[in-house]
Amino acid sequence: MTEATHNVDRDEIAKFEKLAGRWWDPGSEFKPLHDINPLRLDYINRLAPLAGKRVIDVGCGGGLLTEAMAAKGAQVSGIDMGKAPLSVARLHRHESGLEIDYQQATAEQIAETQAGSFDVVTCLEMLEHVPDPGAVIAACARLIKNDGQVFLSTINRNPKAYLFAVVGAEYLLRMLPLGTHDYSKFIRPSEMEGWARACGLQLVDLTGMSYNPLTREYRLGQDVSVNYLACFRKA
């Protein structure tokens, strides 16, 4: 295994391989991703208007966000290490008629050959599924142009996040399959910012994402105690 591909958790990939066929079903286990996708897209497009931008979506899975950014007029590449999700993404690309370049690769591998090539790098709901999230962030930093932006999202690590993201989402509300998340891999915003700062990125914005189980709606706000999104640019 090369240095560029060592940062992969095969068990995590296997989880999503099994579910890949249902990626685009808004009533499936991926319903939360479908629900938050418009919020994620609007957040990115507000801070980095996507039309005409060259974008790479790291950990793209079945391509929900990837396609949404392409539909906004961006030139988008999507990378993932799961074969089945990429197959689903490529099939859906033909249905949507969008031009998207999908590759089975890590951010580290792409950074070796395409450093400084992208206006925007997105890596959403992926960092908590790899052994070394700091290495992924460093690769994202290498991928952007000097005036580019990196968008990251993940889950905070604290008792409330465990209660909502694991106990609530997986065991009580059954929004996600059991075992989707490993609490020990959750990431505090301070940890994310520390890794980003170490590779020359500075924080532009930090925004929380919360879920109301009564209305079954997500919204963006200042509460970063569970899910959160962050935007970085080169210092």
C-alpha positions in Angstrom: 0.0 0.0 0.0 1.5 3.3 -1.1 1.8 6.4 1.1 -1.0 8.1 -0.9 -3.5 5.3 -0.3 -2.7 4.3 3.3 -5.3 6.7 4.7 -8.2 4.4 4.0 -10.4 2.5 6.4 -11.6 -0.6 4.4 -14.4 -1.3 7.0 -15.8 2.2 6.5 -15.8 1.8 2.7 -17.5 -1.6 3.1 -20.4 0.0 5.0 -21.2 2.3 2.1 -20.5 -0.3 -0.6 -23.4 -2.4 0.8 -25.8 0.6 0.7 -24.6 2.1 -2.6 -27.6 1.0 -4.7 -30.0 3.1 -2.5 -27.8 6.3 -2.6 -30.3 8.2 -4.8 -33.4 7.0 -3.0 -34.6 9.9 -0.8 -36.5 7.5 1.4 -33.6 5.2 2.1 -30.8 5.2 4.7 -29.4 8.2 2.7 -32.5 10.4 3.5 -30.4 12.6 5.9 -28.0 13.3 3.1 -30.8 14.2 0.7 -32.3 16.5 3.3 -29.1 18.4 4.1 -27.8 18.6 0.5 -29.6 21.9 -0.3 -28.3 23.4 2.9 -24.7 22.3 2.1 -25.0 23.5 -1.5 -26.3 26.9 -0.6 -23.6 27.3 2.1 -20.9 26.6 -0.4 -22.4 28.7 -3.2 -22.9 31.6 -0.9 -19.2 31.7 0.2 -17.8 30.6 -3.2 -20.2 31.2 -6.1 -19.8 28.0 -8.1 -20.6 29.0 -11.6 -17.4 28.7 -13.7 -15.3 27.3 -10.8 -13.2 24.2 -11.0 -14.3 22.0 -8.1 -13.3 18.6 -6.6 -15.6 16.8 -4.3 -13.5 14.5 -2.0 -15.4 11.5 -0.7 -18.2 12.1 -3.2 -20.0 8.8 -2.6 -22.9 8.4 -5.0 -22.6 12.0 -6.1 -25.4 13.9 -4.4 -23.4 17.1 -3.7 -21.2 16.5 -6.8 -24.2 16.7 -9.2 -25.7 19.6 -7.3 -22.5 21.7 -7.7 -22.3 20.8 -11.4 -25.9 21.9 -11.9 -24.8 25.3 -10.5 -22.3 25.6 -13.4 -19.1 24.3 -11.8 -16.6 22.1 -13.6 -16.7 19.2 -11.1 -14.6 16.1 -10.3 -15.7 13.6 -7.7 -13.3 11.2 -6.0 -14.0 8.3 -3.7 -12.4 5.0 -2.7 -15.7 3.0 -2.9 -16.2 1.2 -6.2 -20.0 0.7 -5.8 -20.8 4.3 -4.9 -18.8 5.5 -7.9 -20.6 3.1 -10.2 -23.9 4.6 -8.9 -22.6 8.1 -9.4 -21.5 7.4 -12.9 -24.9 5.8 -13.8 -26.8 8.8 -12.3 -24.6 11.2 -14.2 -25.8 9.7 -17.5 -29.4 10.2 -16.3 -28.8 13.8 -15.3 -26.8 14.7 -18.4 -24.2 16.5 -16.3 -20.5 16.4 -17.2 -18.6 15.1 -14.1 -15.3 13.4 -13.9 -15.5 10.6 -11.3 -12.3 8.8 -10.2 -11.5 6.1 -7.6 -8.7 8.0 -5.8 -7.8 9.6 -2.5 -7.2 13.3 -2.0 -3.6 12.6 -1.3 -3.2 10.9 -4.7 -4.9 13.7 -6.7 -2.7 16.2 -4.8 0.4 14.5 -6.1 -0.5 15.4 -9.7 -3.0 18.3 -9.5 -1.7 20.5 -6.7 -3.0 24.1 -7.0 -5.6 23.2 -9.6 -8.9 23.8 -8.0 -10.9 26.9 -7.0 -13.0 24.9 -4.5 -12.4 21.7 -2.6 -15.3 20.1 -0.7 -14.9 17.2 1.8 -18.2 16.8 3.6 -19.3 14.0 6.0 -16.1 12.1 5.2 -13.4 13.1 7.7 -15.0 11.0 10.5 -14.5 7.9 8.3 -10.8 8.0 7.7 -7.8 7.0 9.9 -6.0 10.3 9.5 -8.3 13.3 8.9 -5.5 15.7 9.2 -3.8 14.2 6.2 -6.9 14.6 4.1 -7.2 18.3 5.1 -3.5 18.8 4.2 -4.2 17.2 0.8 -7.2 19.5 0.3 -5.0 22.5 1.1 -2.5 21.4 -1.6 -5.3 21.0 -4.1 -6.6 24.6 -4.0 -5.3 27.6 -5.9 -3.8 30.4 -3.9 -7.2 32.1 -3.8 -9.2 28.9 -3.5 -11.4 27.7 -0.7 -11.8 24.4 1.2 -15.1 23.3 2.6 -15.2 20.7 5.3 -18.0 19.2 7.5 -18.1 16.6 10.2 -19.5 15.8 13.6 -18.4 17.4 16.9 -17.1 15.1 19.7 -18.9 15.7 22.9 -21.8 14.0 24.9 -24.5 15.9 23.0 -23.1 14.9 19.7 -23.0 11.2 20.8 -26.6 11.5 22.0 -27.9 13.1 18.8 -25.7 11.5 16.1 -25.4 8.0 17.5 -28.1 7.2 20.0 -30.7 9.4 18.4 -30.0 9.0 14.7 -29.0 5.3 14.7 -30.9 3.7 17.7 -34.0 5.8 18.4 -35.0 7.5 15.2 -33.4 4.9 12.9 -32.4 7.6 10.5 -29.1 5.8 9.9 -28.0 2.2 9.9 -26.5 1.0 13.2 -22.8 1.4 13.3 -22.7 4.2 10.7 -20.6 6.4 13.1 -17.8 5.7 15.5 -17.9 8.3 18.3 -14.1 8.1 18.8 -13.6 9.4 15.2 -15.8 12.5 15.7 -13.8 15.8 15.4 -13.9 18.9 17.5 -13.8 22.2 15.6 -10.6 23.1 17.5 -9.0 19.9 16.2 -10.1 20.6 12.6 -8.8 24.2 12.8 -5.5 23.0 14.2 -4.9 20.6 11.4 -6.0 23.3 8.9 -3.7 25.9 10.4 -0.8 23.4 10.3 -1.1 23.2 6.5 -1.4 26.9 5.9 -5.2 27.3 6.0 -7.1 29.9 7.9 -10.8 29.7 9.0 -13.2 31.9 7.1 -16.5 30.6 8.6 -17.8 28.1 11.0 -21.5 27.2 10.9 -23.6 24.6 12.7 -26.2 22.3 11.3 -29.0 21.2 13.6 -32.0 18.8 13.2 -35.4 19.2 14.7 -36.9 15.7 15.3 -40.4 17.2 15.6 -40.5 19.0 12.3 -37.9 16.6 10.8 -36.1 19.6 9.3 -32.4 20.7 9.3 -31.2 24.2 9.5 -28.0 26.1 9.6 -27.1 28.3 12.6 -24.6 29.2 15.2 -24.9 25.9 17.2 -21.8 23.8 16.3 -22.3 21.3 19.1 -23.3 18.4 16.8 -22.9 18.8 13.0 -20.9 21.7 11.5 -19.5 23.1 8.3 -16.4 25.1 7.9 -14.8 27.2 5.1 -11.0 27.7 4.9 -8.7 29.6 2.6 -4.9 29.9 2.4 -3.5 32.1 5.0 
